[in-house]
Amino acid sequence: MRENFLKKDLIKRWKIARIVILTVLCLVFFLLISFDFSILSIFAMLILSFIVSMLYYNYYLVDEEMHVSSIILRPDYLLFFLVYVLVESYYGAFSLIFSIFSKDYTPGVIRIKTRMRSSLGRMILANAISLVPGTLSLWTEKHYIYVHWFNIKTRNSIGAGKIIKHRLEKVLKRVFE
């Protein structure tokens, strides 16, 4: 009985959090677009943002993402993740150029398993893998990501996952779980 009450309370708080976050995002978006900071326009934009968030909160951060409370609380890991992706992109670009000039590459598709529970985290991981030159995420299927790899170094799924994902998944797990 108590567990059921706690779950309903969590769902209610999650609904309120989604509405508040979406209202703030819409308000910031409207302010950046209009660049009108008078009291009347801010009040009108706030009301419009609230109406929009009430209509569309079900589509923003679905219920399975309820355990993701650290998105707002861990911006340091998110910043580290963005810097790490940038560094990996440069490293991947130079590695790709070297492989092309040396004509020593074997392209192919490999399936790697991810330990991310969050669908949002899996989507961001797949997109981060695509940002690194030489890899392209083709599709995701439950806990697997199919990646086209320009220069396959191993056909072993576990070994390929270690090479492709590096610390991306580890840092993303700290951000999203």
C-alpha positions as CSV (number, residue, x, y, z in Angstrom):
1,M,0.0,0.0,0.0
2,R,2.8,2.4,1.0
3,E,4.8,1.5,-2.1
4,N,1.8,2.3,-4.3
5,F,1.3,5.6,-2.6
6,L,5.0,6.5,-3.1
7,K,4.9,5.5,-6.8
8,K,1.8,7.7,-7.3
9,D,3.5,10.6,-5.5
10,L,6.6,10.2,-7.7
11,I,4.5,10.2,-10.9
12,K,2.7,13.3,-9.7
13,R,6.0,15.1,-8.9
14,W,7.4,14.0,-12.2
15,K,4.4,15.5,-14.0
16,I,4.9,18.8,-12.2
17,A,8.6,18.8,-12.9
18,R,8.0,18.2,-16.6
19,I,5.5,21.1,-16.8
20,V,7.8,23.5,-14.9
21,I,10.9,22.5,-17.0
22,L,8.9,22.8,-20.3
23,T,7.4,26.2,-19.2
24,V,10.9,27.6,-18.4
25,L,12.3,26.3,-21.7
26,C,9.4,27.8,-23.7
27,L,9.7,31.1,-21.8
28,V,13.5,31.3,-22.5
29,F,12.9,30.4,-26.2
30,F,10.2,33.1,-26.5
31,L,12.4,35.7,-24.8
32,L,15.3,34.9,-27.1
33,I,13.1,35.1,-30.2
34,S,11.3,38.3,-29.3
35,F,14.0,40.1,-27.3
36,D,11.1,42.0,-25.6
37,F,11.7,42.3,-21.9
38,S,8.8,44.5,-20.8
39,I,6.7,43.2,-17.9
40,L,3.5,42.8,-20.0
41,S,5.2,40.7,-22.7
42,I,7.0,38.6,-20.2
43,F,3.7,37.9,-18.4
44,A,2.0,37.1,-21.7
45,M,4.9,34.8,-22.7
46,L,4.7,33.1,-19.3
47,I,1.0,32.4,-19.7
48,L,1.5,31.1,-23.2
49,S,4.5,29.0,-22.2
50,F,2.4,27.4,-19.4
51,I,-0.5,26.7,-21.8
52,V,1.9,25.1,-24.3
53,S,3.6,23.0,-21.5
54,M,0.2,21.8,-20.3
55,L,-0.7,20.6,-23.8
56,Y,2.7,19.0,-24.6
57,Y,4.3,17.8,-21.3
58,N,3.4,14.2,-22.1
59,Y,5.8,14.3,-25.1
60,Y,8.7,15.9,-23.2
61,L,10.7,13.4,-21.0
62,V,8.5,10.4,-21.0
63,D,7.6,8.5,-17.8
64,E,10.4,5.9,-18.2
65,E,12.8,8.8,-17.7
66,M,11.6,9.5,-14.1
67,H,14.8,8.2,-12.6
68,V,16.8,10.8,-14.5
69,S,17.0,13.4,-11.8
70,S,20.7,14.2,-12.3
71,I,20.2,15.9,-15.7
72,I,19.8,19.2,-13.9
73,L,22.0,18.4,-10.9
74,R,25.1,17.2,-12.8
75,P,26.1,19.8,-15.4
76,D,29.8,19.2,-14.6
77,Y,29.6,15.7,-16.0
78,L,27.7,17.0,-19.0
79,L,30.3,19.6,-19.7
80,F,33.1,17.0,-19.3
81,F,31.1,14.8,-21.8
82,L,30.9,17.6,-24.3
83,V,34.7,18.3,-24.0
84,Y,35.5,14.6,-24.3
85,V,33.4,14.2,-27.4
86,L,35.2,17.2,-28.9
87,V,38.6,15.7,-28.2
88,E,37.5,12.3,-29.5
89,S,36.2,14.0,-32.7
90,Y,39.6,15.5,-33.4
91,Y,41.4,12.2,-32.6
92,G,39.0,10.3,-34.8
93,A,39.4,12.8,-37.7
94,F,43.2,12.4,-37.7
95,S,42.9,8.7,-37.4
96,L,40.5,8.6,-40.3
97,I,42.7,10.8,-42.5
98,F,45.7,8.5,-41.8
99,S,43.7,5.4,-42.7
100,I,42.5,6.9,-45.9
101,F,45.9,8.0,-47.0
102,S,47.5,4.7,-46.1
103,K,44.6,2.8,-47.8
104,D,44.5,0.5,-44.7
105,Y,40.9,0.2,-43.7
106,T,38.1,-2.3,-43.6
107,P,34.6,-0.8,-43.3
108,G,31.7,-2.8,-41.8
109,V,28.8,-2.8,-39.4
110,I,29.2,-4.0,-35.9
111,R,26.6,-4.4,-33.0
112,I,27.7,-3.0,-29.7
113,K,25.8,-3.4,-26.4
114,T,25.1,-0.5,-24.2
115,R,24.5,-0.5,-20.4
116,M,22.4,2.6,-20.5
117,R,19.0,2.1,-19.0
118,S,17.6,5.4,-20.1
119,S,16.3,5.7,-23.7
120,L,17.4,9.3,-23.7
121,G,20.9,8.3,-22.6
122,R,21.1,5.6,-25.4
123,M,20.0,8.1,-28.0
124,I,22.6,10.7,-26.9
125,L,25.3,7.9,-26.8
126,A,24.3,6.9,-30.4
127,N,24.5,10.5,-31.5
128,A,27.9,11.0,-29.8
129,I,29.2,7.9,-31.5
130,S,28.1,9.4,-34.8
131,L,29.9,12.7,-34.1
132,V,33.2,10.9,-34.0
133,P,34.6,10.6,-37.5
134,G,34.8,7.1,-38.9
135,T,31.8,5.8,-36.9
136,L,28.1,6.2,-37.7
137,S,25.2,4.9,-35.6
138,L,22.7,3.3,-37.9
139,W,20.0,2.3,-35.5
140,T,19.3,1.3,-32.0
141,E,17.5,-1.8,-30.8
142,K,16.8,-2.1,-27.1
143,H,20.2,-2.2,-25.5
144,Y,22.2,-2.5,-28.8
145,I,23.5,0.1,-31.1
146,Y,24.4,-0.9,-34.7
147,V,27.4,1.2,-35.8
148,H,29.0,1.5,-39.3
149,W,32.7,1.6,-38.5
150,F,35.1,2.9,-41.2
151,N,38.0,0.8,-39.9
152,I,37.0,-2.3,-38.1
153,K,39.7,-3.3,-35.7
154,T,37.9,-6.3,-34.2
155,R,34.7,-8.3,-35.0
156,N,34.2,-9.1,-31.3
157,S,31.2,-7.1,-30.1
158,I,32.6,-6.6,-26.6
159,G,36.0,-5.5,-27.9
160,A,34.5,-3.2,-30.5
161,G,32.3,-1.7,-27.8
162,K,35.3,-0.9,-25.7
163,I,37.1,0.7,-28.6
164,I,34.1,2.7,-29.9
165,K,32.4,3.8,-26.7
166,H,35.6,4.5,-24.7
167,R,34.5,6.5,-21.7
168,L,31.5,8.0,-23.4
169,E,29.1,5.6,-21.9
170,K,30.7,5.8,-18.4
171,V,30.3,9.6,-18.3
172,L,26.8,9.5,-19.8
173,K,25.8,7.0,-17.1
174,R,26.8,9.5,-14.5
175,V,24.8,12.3,-16.2
176,F,21.6,10.3,-16.8
177,E,21.4,7.6,-14.2
